[in-house]
Amino acid sequence: MDQPLPNAAVQLLIGQARPFGPNGEPSAIDKQPITTPLRLSVTGFVGDEQGDPSRHGGPDKAVHHYPFEHYAAWCRELPDLAERFRAGGFGENISTVGLTEQNVCVGDQFSLGTARIQVAQARQPCWKLGVRFGIPDMPRRVQASARTGWYYRVLEPGVVTPGDELRLIDRPHPDWPLARLLHHLYVDRMNADALHAIAALAVLPTSFRQLAEKRLQSSQVEDWSRRLNGPVAETPP
């Protein structure tokens, strides 16, 4: 993490909630590019929606960032779906080149337009990615790849214009790139030293710190099946 982080021009994307899941569960995962300035509030870009705000919105998930360069990797791995791998495909609000889970850290603060935002957490892939791409195990593929993207909280609301640059202004935890967090969430899952460190990272949302604490207390990894598999289609009466 000793290399300078590049400033990255952003593409902005928003979407509206529509019936999506097997039982009509709503989602706004289909984000479309915007060419005009957008107001960014503590809950996200004005005009953007979330189908399930309890899981995909709120202050610690106000803005979703997915690196544009990841799409080339998905095209190589899943060439039959290449036309679906475009900016906005993963439900992101921000698409850039140059920032990835390898060089962005938990707690990083960026200026963006007149706003200031902070990296809050890595994305935990859910079943909606499987529906989105027509591959039931897509959430597991994303999780295993560590190409998950991440969420920001908004420290100072403002106005963002497409093409504005994300500029790093503070890095409180240089030893915690998102790739390291993802490694201990999904690969080296019971590393006690790492779990203690994650539980102590006050910049992480409470849910992440509690997850680490529960693993330490129970000596078990939480069940991911509901998040990854999603709901079962209901049989009509």
Backbone torsions as a table, in degrees:
resi	resn	phi	psi	omega
1	MET	NA	19.4	-177.9
2	ASP	-90.5	-1.6	177.8
3	GLN	-83.2	142.2	177.9
4	PRO	-64.0	142.3	-179.5
5	LEU	-84.1	129.8	-178.7
6	PRO	-72.6	146.9	167.1
7	ASN	-69.6	143.7	-173.9
8	ALA	-131.8	122.1	175.9
9	ALA	-71.3	139.0	-173.5
10	VAL	-104.6	145.6	162.4
11	GLN	-100.8	134.1	-178.3
12	LEU	-103.0	140.5	-177.4
13	LEU	-141.9	140.2	176.4
14	ILE	-138.0	166.1	179.6
15	GLY	-154.5	166.5	179.2
16	GLN	-116.0	148.4	-177.4
17	ALA	-72.3	135.9	178.1
18	ARG	-141.1	158.6	174.0
19	PRO	-57.3	136.4	-168.1
20	PHE	-144.5	-47.4	-173.5
21	GLY	-77.1	-179.6	-176.2
22	PRO	-63.0	-21.9	177.7
23	ASN	-116.5	24.0	-179.0
24	GLY	82.2	14.8	177.4
25	GLU	-56.7	133.1	-175.4
26	PRO	-78.0	153.7	174.4
27	SER	-154.8	149.7	173.1
28	ALA	-117.5	33.8	-174.8
29	ILE	-68.4	-22.2	-178.6
30	ASP	-82.7	88.5	-178.5
31	LYS	-89.0	142.6	-178.8
32	GLN	-120.7	147.0	-177.3
33	PRO	-67.8	146.6	179.0
34	ILE	-117.5	140.0	-178.2
35	THR	-110.8	0.5	-179.0
36	THR	-115.5	160.1	178.8
37	PRO	-60.7	148.0	178.7
38	LEU	-126.1	141.7	172.3
39	ARG	-78.6	131.8	177.4
40	LEU	-110.2	116.2	178.6
41	SER	-103.4	-179.1	-179.0
42	VAL	-67.9	-14.3	178.7
43	THR	-108.5	4.4	175.7
44	GLY	128.0	-173.2	-179.6
45	PHE	-73.4	134.5	176.6
46	VAL	-63.7	127.3	-176.9
47	GLY	102.4	-14.4	177.2
48	ASP	-91.1	147.1	179.7
49	GLU	-127.1	162.4	171.4
50	GLN	-126.5	136.4	-179.7
51	GLY	-69.9	-32.0	-179.2
52	ASP	-134.0	83.5	-175.3
53	PRO	-58.4	-22.8	-179.9
54	SER	-68.5	-22.5	-178.4
55	ARG	-117.7	-24.0	-173.0
56	HIS	-120.5	8.3	178.7
57	GLY	-135.8	-161.6	-179.7
58	GLY	94.7	169.5	-173.5
59	PRO	-58.6	-33.1	-178.7
60	ASP	-88.0	-0.3	175.7
61	LYS	-136.0	42.5	-174.7
62	ALA	-70.7	-35.0	-176.1
63	VAL	-137.3	130.7	177.9
64	HIS	-105.3	132.2	-178.3
65	HIS	-117.8	127.6	174.2
66	TYR	-129.3	125.7	-177.5
67	PRO	-65.0	130.0	-177.9
68	PHE	-63.3	-33.5	-177.0
69	GLU	-65.6	-18.8	177.2
70	HIS	-64.2	-27.5	-177.0
71	TYR	-63.5	-34.0	177.5
72	ALA	-62.6	-40.0	178.1
73	ALA	-64.6	-41.4	178.6
74	TRP	-66.0	-37.1	177.8
75	CYS	-62.6	-38.5	178.2
76	ARG	-67.1	-39.7	-175.9
77	GLU	-80.3	-30.6	-177.4
78	LEU	-132.6	67.7	-172.9
79	PRO	-61.2	-27.3	-179.3
80	ASP	-68.6	-16.3	-179.4
81	LEU	-108.3	15.9	-172.3
82	ALA	-54.5	-36.6	-176.4
83	GLU	-68.1	-17.8	179.6
84	ARG	-87.3	-16.5	-175.8
85	PHE	-89.4	87.3	-178.7
86	ARG	-138.5	164.0	177.6
87	ALA	-54.7	131.7	-175.9
88	GLY	96.5	-12.0	-176.7
89	GLY	-63.0	-30.7	-179.3
90	PHE	-98.1	13.0	177.4
91	GLY	81.1	19.5	-176.4
92	GLU	-81.0	150.8	172.3
93	ASN	-91.8	-24.2	-177.8
94	ILE	-129.0	129.8	173.8
95	SER	-124.0	132.3	-179.0
96	THR	-142.3	169.2	168.9
97	VAL	-118.2	130.8	175.4
98	GLY	114.6	-18.4	178.4
99	LEU	-113.3	125.7	179.1
100	THR	-138.5	177.3	177.5
101	GLU	-61.9	-19.1	179.8
102	GLN	-77.0	-30.5	-174.5
103	ASN	-120.4	6.1	174.4
104	VAL	-110.1	135.1	-174.2
105	CYS	-111.2	154.3	171.6
106	VAL	-56.1	130.4	177.5
107	GLY	87.8	-5.9	177.3
108	ASP	-54.7	136.5	176.1
109	GLN	-111.4	134.6	-179.4
110	PHE	-125.8	147.9	163.3
111	SER	-90.9	144.0	178.4
112	LEU	-148.4	110.4	-171.3
113	GLY	60.3	-129.0	176.8
114	THR	-98.1	7.9	-179.5
115	ALA	-99.0	164.4	172.7
116	ARG	-129.7	129.0	-175.5
117	ILE	-129.5	160.7	-176.5
118	GLN	-135.7	136.0	176.4
119	VAL	-66.0	118.7	-176.0
120	ALA	-98.9	-38.5	-173.8
121	GLN	-169.1	158.2	169.1
122	ALA	-77.2	153.2	176.4
123	ARG	-73.9	140.7	171.9
124	GLN	-103.3	105.7	-172.5
125	PRO	-58.4	140.9	179.9
126	CYS	-124.4	175.7	-173.7
127	TRP	-57.9	-23.3	-176.8
128	LYS	-64.5	-25.5	174.9
129	LEU	-66.8	-33.4	177.2
130	GLY	-65.7	-40.4	176.8
131	VAL	-69.2	-42.3	-177.5
132	ARG	-57.2	-43.5	-175.4
133	PHE	-103.5	-0.1	178.2
134	GLY	70.5	23.5	178.4
135	ILE	-127.8	106.7	-174.5
136	PRO	-55.1	-32.7	-177.8
137	ASP	-91.9	13.9	-179.6
138	MET	-58.7	-41.7	177.1
139	PRO	-57.5	-38.4	178.8
140	ARG	-69.4	-37.5	176.5
141	ARG	-61.6	-44.9	-179.8
142	VAL	-63.7	-44.5	179.4
143	GLN	-60.5	-45.2	-178.5
144	ALA	-68.7	-29.9	-177.9
145	SER	-76.8	-20.9	-171.9
146	ALA	64.6	14.8	173.2
147	ARG	-96.9	69.6	-171.0
148	THR	-98.3	-25.2	-167.7
149	GLY	80.0	-175.8	-176.5
150	TRP	-155.7	170.4	-179.0
151	TYR	-116.3	150.2	173.2
152	TYR	-113.4	151.0	160.5
153	ARG	-100.4	155.7	-177.4
154	VAL	-102.2	113.8	179.7
155	LEU	-83.7	-36.8	177.4
156	GLU	-137.4	114.6	177.4
157	PRO	-61.6	161.0	179.8
158	GLY	-176.4	-162.4	179.8
159	VAL	-118.6	134.5	-178.4
160	VAL	-122.3	135.1	179.1
161	THR	-113.8	136.9	175.7
162	PRO	-51.1	133.1	-175.8
163	GLY	97.1	-14.1	173.1
164	ASP	-59.2	152.4	-178.3
165	GLU	-100.5	137.9	166.6
166	LEU	-76.3	120.5	-178.5
167	ARG	-121.0	120.2	179.5
168	LEU	-66.6	127.0	179.7
169	ILE	-119.6	-14.7	177.2
170	ASP	-159.9	141.8	179.3
171	ARG	-135.5	89.0	-177.0
172	PRO	-75.7	-20.6	-175.3
173	HIS	-131.9	69.6	-177.4
174	PRO	-64.7	-18.6	179.2
175	ASP	-84.6	1.4	-176.7
176	TRP	-123.8	64.7	169.0
177	PRO	-59.8	153.1	-179.4
178	LEU	-58.1	-32.4	178.3
179	ALA	-59.9	-36.1	178.2
180	ARG	-69.0	-43.4	177.3
181	LEU	-58.9	-46.4	179.9
182	LEU	-62.7	-37.3	179.2
183	HIS	-59.8	-42.3	-178.0
184	HIS	-82.1	-20.4	173.4
185	LEU	-72.5	-40.0	-166.4
186	TYR	-122.6	-11.1	-178.1
187	VAL	-118.8	-73.5	178.7
188	ASP	-88.4	73.1	-161.5
189	ARG	-80.4	-19.7	-176.7
190	MET	-118.9	28.9	176.2
191	ASN	-72.6	107.2	-172.1
192	ALA	-61.7	-42.2	-179.8
193	ASP	-61.9	-43.1	179.8
194	ALA	-66.7	-40.3	-179.9
195	LEU	-65.3	-39.5	175.6
196	HIS	-62.0	-40.8	-179.9
197	ALA	-66.4	-41.5	178.3
198	ILE	-63.3	-42.8	179.8
199	ALA	-62.6	-25.3	-177.8
200	ALA	-93.1	-4.0	-179.0
201	LEU	-79.6	93.2	-174.5
202	ALA	-61.9	-22.2	-178.5
203	VAL	-73.1	-19.8	176.8
204	LEU	-74.1	151.7	173.6
205	PRO	-60.8	155.7	-179.8
206	THR	-55.0	-37.9	-176.6
207	SER	-61.4	-37.6	179.3
208	PHE	-70.2	-42.0	-178.7
209	ARG	-68.2	-36.5	177.2
210	GLN	-68.4	-35.5	176.9
211	LEU	-59.0	-45.7	179.1
212	ALA	-63.2	-42.0	179.9
213	GLU	-64.2	-39.7	-179.8
214	LYS	-66.4	-38.2	176.4
215	ARG	-62.7	-41.9	179.8
216	LEU	-63.8	-40.0	-176.8
217	GLN	-75.3	-37.5	-174.3
218	SER	-96.2	-15.9	-173.3
219	SER	57.7	31.2	178.6
220	GLN	-137.4	153.8	174.4
221	VAL	-91.7	138.2	-179.7
222	GLU	-60.8	157.4	179.9
223	ASP	-78.8	124.0	-179.2
224	TRP	-97.5	-3.5	-167.4
225	SER	-61.4	-40.9	-178.2
226	ARG	-65.0	-43.1	179.7
227	ARG	-64.9	-42.9	-173.5
228	LEU	-83.3	-34.8	-174.7
229	ASN	-92.1	-31.7	177.5
230	GLY	75.8	-172.5	-176.9
231	PRO	-75.1	156.0	175.1
232	VAL	-94.3	140.3	179.0
233	ALA	-59.4	131.0	-178.9
234	GLU	-78.0	142.6	178.2
235	THR	-85.0	127.6	179.3
236	PRO	-58.3	143.5	179.7
237	PRO	-67.5	NA	NA
